[in-house]
Amino acid sequence: MNQLLKNFYEQHHIKGNRLRKTFLEEKRVQIFSEWLGTGKKVLDVGCRDGTLTKHFIKDNEIIGIDIDERALKYASEKHNLKTMLIDLNHKLPFEDNSFDAVIMAEVIEHLPYLEITLSEIARITKPDGLIIGNVPLAYHLKDRYQVVRGKALIVAGDSTHLRYFSYDDLIKLLIRHFNDPKEIKVLKGTKPKFIRWSKKAIKLFAWNVAFLCTNNKG
């Protein structure tokens, strides 16, 4: 366990007021619940304090993992979530084909060794198991305008974001490790009034998307 990284994320969550609330909670819960279903053994990667995870506990067997020990303690005590302190930069401590589904909500943009981590996710997920998550997109029209003005990408405002995905980048990444996405849903447009346009021109207006894949070992 990298202690510096562990301390960094604990402070990032506290100072950024990121605990006990989560981005677009109601919308993500609705979509993820529909995709996830019930009666599954699930790994929630980067579960933090369980604010999103709590919605899936009743009907599934879930393990939440994160590098923030304080957040995990809250998730365990408040939501009765089974948790494990894990650094995603290492081999995951689970057997092959351990899970029916893996959730990665706002996670992959934070990973320094993305190919290694996603390979591990594929390894521990059962054949045709579900891969569910969401990610912020860069290079929509608003970000392109930022670059033209000599400004940083909007998503670069979070110091823990290590990768900036265009829509095409995301699809290529998912296909490399899993099957072609079964569904992509727009969670947020560059402005609320653009949500309808985001669904029609996702590359130009979508700011955050949810994805559903199946493991390609099936």
Protein Blocks (a to p, Z undefined) as FASTA:
>chain_A
ZZklmmmmmmmmmmnopghiaehklmmmmmmmmmnogoiacddehklnommmmmmmmmpc
cddddfblklmmmmmmmnopacddddfkbccfbdehkbfbdcdehkllmpmblmlmmmmm
mmmpcehiacddddddehilklmmmmmnopacfklmpmkbmbdcdfklmmmmmmmmmccd
fbdcdfbdfbfklmmmmmmmmmlmpmbdcdddddfkZZ
